[in-house]
Amino acid sequence: MSVQYSVTHQNDNMNDITTLASTTAFLLIYSGAVPASCATGATGTLLASLPMSNPIAGAASAGVLTMSAITSAAAGNSGTAGYWRICTSSAGTTVIAQGTIYQTTTLTTNSATAADGNVLNFASTTGVVAGMTISGTGVPANTTVLAVGGTTVTMSTTTPGGVSNTTTITFGGDMSMNSTTITSPQTVAVSSMTITANGA
């Protein structure tokens, strides 16, 4: 079993992000693959720099940090969004958190997954790749895609009660976008953003 933490610890962990982000944080959106860690230099192309609120979020609840309003901004470069970073300034030198960006994909199961199973079944898995987040009725929180076949998706967790046939399942990233294609100088806007603590 993976390590589990109390909700109090999860909230403290999430609230620390707000503290470290300080008063002039920016949400930076880059092309390419997410770097190995927050300490690793940025890769890809910086597509957009979005000013965040001060503070960046209210108090975390149930291990979830919900960002306050993020100011829209014009894209400085064109490319396909691949990852985001919360930094203490637009310079991006001090990184507080980072995560993936994927285009939202919604599929409907075409057969049931039994209780304690971890394989979802679809007519096609087009648009789904390993590492994406998974949400839908019967799918535990914080579940991600381990592997993808032509008609199956293997989840990182098992589903205690199973997933019924014809269930709508949504795949995305730590941040999801309707389209990850960004063309300068289009306006880039984030309507909502949350970060969930590990170890629930």
C-alpha positions as CSV (number, residue, x, y, z in Angstrom):
1,M,0.0,0.0,0.0
2,S,1.2,3.5,-0.8
3,V,1.8,5.9,2.1
4,Q,-1.3,7.8,3.2
5,Y,-1.5,11.1,5.0
6,S,-4.1,12.9,7.1
7,V,-6.3,15.6,5.6
8,T,-4.6,18.1,7.9
9,H,-1.2,17.2,6.5
10,Q,-2.5,17.3,2.9
11,N,-4.0,20.8,3.5
12,D,-0.8,22.0,5.1
13,N,1.2,20.7,2.2
14,M,-1.1,22.5,-0.3
15,N,-1.1,25.7,1.7
16,D,2.7,25.7,1.6
17,I,2.5,26.2,-2.2
18,T,0.6,29.5,-1.6
19,T,3.2,30.6,1.0
20,L,6.2,29.8,-1.2
21,A,4.6,31.4,-4.3
22,S,4.7,34.7,-2.5
23,T,3.0,37.9,-3.8
24,T,4.1,38.1,-7.5
25,A,3.5,34.5,-8.8
26,F,3.0,33.7,-12.4
27,L,1.6,30.6,-14.1
28,L,4.0,29.9,-17.0
29,I,2.8,27.6,-19.9
30,Y,5.5,25.8,-21.9
31,S,5.6,23.5,-24.9
32,G,7.3,20.1,-24.7
33,A,7.6,17.5,-21.9
34,V,7.5,18.4,-18.2
35,P,11.1,18.6,-16.7
36,A,12.2,15.9,-14.3
37,S,11.7,18.1,-11.3
38,C,10.9,21.7,-10.2
39,A,14.7,22.1,-9.7
40,T,15.4,21.2,-13.4
41,G,15.6,24.1,-15.9
42,A,12.6,24.7,-18.2
43,T,12.6,22.9,-21.5
44,G,10.6,23.7,-24.6
45,T,9.3,27.2,-25.5
46,L,7.6,29.6,-23.1
47,L,4.2,30.2,-24.7
48,A,2.4,32.4,-22.2
49,S,3.0,34.1,-18.8
50,L,-0.2,34.6,-16.7
51,P,-0.2,36.7,-13.6
52,M,-1.7,35.0,-10.5
53,S,-3.6,36.5,-7.7
54,N,-2.1,37.5,-4.4
55,P,-2.4,35.1,-2.6
56,I,-2.6,32.6,-5.4
57,A,-5.3,30.6,-3.6
58,G,-7.6,30.4,-0.6
59,A,-7.0,27.8,2.1
60,A,-6.9,24.2,0.9
61,S,-9.8,22.0,1.7
62,A,-9.9,18.2,1.7
63,G,-6.4,18.2,0.3
64,V,-7.3,20.4,-2.7
65,L,-5.9,23.8,-3.4
66,T,-8.2,25.9,-5.7
67,M,-6.5,28.8,-7.4
68,S,-7.9,32.3,-7.2
69,A,-8.4,34.2,-10.4
70,I,-5.6,33.9,-13.0
71,T,-5.2,36.9,-15.3
72,S,-5.5,36.2,-19.0
73,A,-2.5,37.2,-21.2
74,A,-1.5,37.2,-24.8
75,A,0.7,34.3,-25.9
76,G,4.2,35.4,-26.7
77,N,5.0,32.4,-28.8
78,S,3.2,29.7,-30.8
79,G,3.3,25.9,-30.0
80,T,1.5,23.0,-28.3
81,A,1.1,23.4,-24.6
82,G,2.8,20.6,-22.7
83,Y,3.3,21.6,-19.1
84,W,2.8,24.4,-16.6
85,R,4.9,25.9,-13.8
86,I,3.9,28.1,-10.9
87,C,6.9,30.5,-10.3
88,T,7.5,33.4,-8.0
89,S,7.9,35.7,-10.9
90,S,7.6,35.8,-14.7
91,A,11.4,35.1,-14.9
92,G,10.6,31.5,-14.0
93,T,13.8,31.0,-12.0
94,T,12.1,29.8,-8.8
95,V,9.6,27.0,-9.4
96,I,7.1,26.1,-6.7
97,A,5.0,23.5,-8.6
98,Q,4.7,22.0,-12.1
99,G,2.5,19.6,-13.9
100,T,1.3,18.3,-17.3
101,I,-1.1,19.9,-19.8
102,Y,-3.3,17.7,-22.0
103,Q,-6.2,18.3,-24.3
104,T,-9.4,17.1,-22.6
105,T,-10.7,13.8,-24.1
106,T,-14.1,12.4,-23.2
107,L,-14.9,8.7,-23.9
108,T,-17.8,6.4,-23.1
109,T,-17.2,2.9,-21.8
110,N,-18.6,0.1,-24.0
111,S,-18.5,-2.6,-21.4
112,A,-18.4,-2.8,-17.6
113,T,-15.3,-3.0,-15.4
114,A,-15.8,-5.3,-12.5
115,A,-15.3,-4.3,-8.9
116,D,-11.5,-4.1,-8.0
117,G,-10.6,-4.0,-11.7
118,N,-8.3,-1.5,-13.3
119,V,-9.0,-1.8,-17.0
120,L,-11.6,0.5,-18.7
121,N,-13.0,-0.6,-22.1
122,F,-13.9,1.6,-25.0
123,A,-14.6,1.4,-28.7
124,S,-11.5,3.4,-29.3
125,T,-8.9,5.1,-27.1
126,T,-7.9,7.9,-29.6
127,G,-6.6,10.9,-27.7
128,V,-5.6,9.1,-24.5
129,V,-1.9,8.7,-23.5
130,A,-0.1,7.4,-20.5
131,G,0.1,9.9,-17.6
132,M,-3.3,11.5,-18.2
133,T,-5.6,12.0,-15.3
134,I,-8.9,10.0,-15.2
135,S,-12.3,11.0,-13.8
136,G,-15.7,9.6,-13.9
137,T,-18.3,7.6,-11.9
138,G,-16.5,4.7,-10.2
139,V,-13.0,6.0,-10.8
140,P,-11.1,6.8,-7.6
141,A,-9.7,10.3,-7.1
142,N,-6.1,10.9,-8.3
143,T,-6.2,8.1,-10.8
144,T,-4.0,8.3,-13.9
145,V,-3.4,6.3,-17.1
146,L,-0.8,3.6,-16.7
147,A,-1.1,2.1,-20.2
148,V,-3.2,2.5,-23.3
149,G,-4.3,-0.2,-25.8
150,G,-6.4,0.1,-28.9
151,T,-9.7,-0.3,-26.9
152,T,-8.5,-0.4,-23.3
153,V,-7.0,1.9,-20.7
154,T,-5.2,0.6,-17.7
155,M,-5.7,2.7,-14.6
156,S,-3.2,3.4,-11.8
157,T,-5.8,2.3,-9.2
158,T,-8.5,-0.3,-8.9
159,T,-12.2,0.7,-8.8
160,P,-13.8,-0.6,-5.6
161,G,-17.3,-0.6,-7.0
162,G,-16.6,-1.1,-10.7
163,V,-17.4,1.1,-13.6
164,S,-20.6,0.6,-15.5
165,N,-21.1,0.2,-19.2
166,T,-21.9,3.6,-21.0
167,T,-20.1,5.6,-18.3
168,T,-18.6,8.9,-19.4
169,I,-14.9,9.0,-18.6
170,T,-12.9,12.2,-18.9
171,F,-9.1,12.2,-19.5
172,G,-6.9,15.2,-19.0
173,G,-3.8,16.5,-17.3
174,D,-2.9,18.3,-14.1
175,M,-4.2,21.2,-16.3
176,S,-6.6,20.4,-19.1
177,M,-7.3,22.6,-22.1
178,N,-10.0,22.3,-24.8
179,S,-7.2,22.8,-27.3
180,T,-3.5,22.7,-26.5
181,T,-2.6,24.5,-29.7
182,I,-1.6,28.1,-28.9
183,T,-1.0,30.6,-31.6
184,S,0.6,34.0,-30.8
185,P,-0.8,36.5,-30.0
186,Q,-4.0,34.7,-29.0
187,T,-5.3,35.4,-25.5
188,V,-4.6,32.5,-23.1
189,A,-7.1,32.1,-20.3
190,V,-7.4,29.6,-17.4
191,S,-11.0,29.5,-16.1
192,S,-10.2,27.3,-13.1
193,M,-7.2,25.4,-11.7
194,T,-6.8,23.0,-8.7
195,I,-3.9,21.0,-7.3
196,T,-4.7,17.9,-5.3
197,A,-2.3,16.5,-2.6
198,N,-0.9,13.0,-2.9
199,G,-1.4,10.4,-0.3
200,A,-5.2,10.7,0.1
